[in-house]
Amino acid sequence: MTWLHKATNEIARERLTFILVQDRSQLSPAVMEQMKEELVAVIGKYFDIDKTQIQLSVERQAGRQVVETSIPINGLRHL
């Protein structure tokens, strides 16, 4: 498997995950993307983050919706 093929598989998996999250949360793609961008803007003020690896999910747990994020941090920003 070449690096190009692997990257394509990863991109397809991320897109499918994003679509499933949208469907479960009943949020439009535009709202999900806006939420992701706003989280990146706030957290990016304080940390150097890897924007390509951010994961955002909205799930139902214990009868209510929960937003979970995974934002890889490369280091602190010097303010």
Protein Blocks (a to p, Z undefined) as FASTA:
>chain_A
ZZklmmmmmmmmmmmmmmmmmmmnopafklmmmmmmmmmmmmmmmpccdfklcccdddde
ehiacdddddddfbdcdZZ
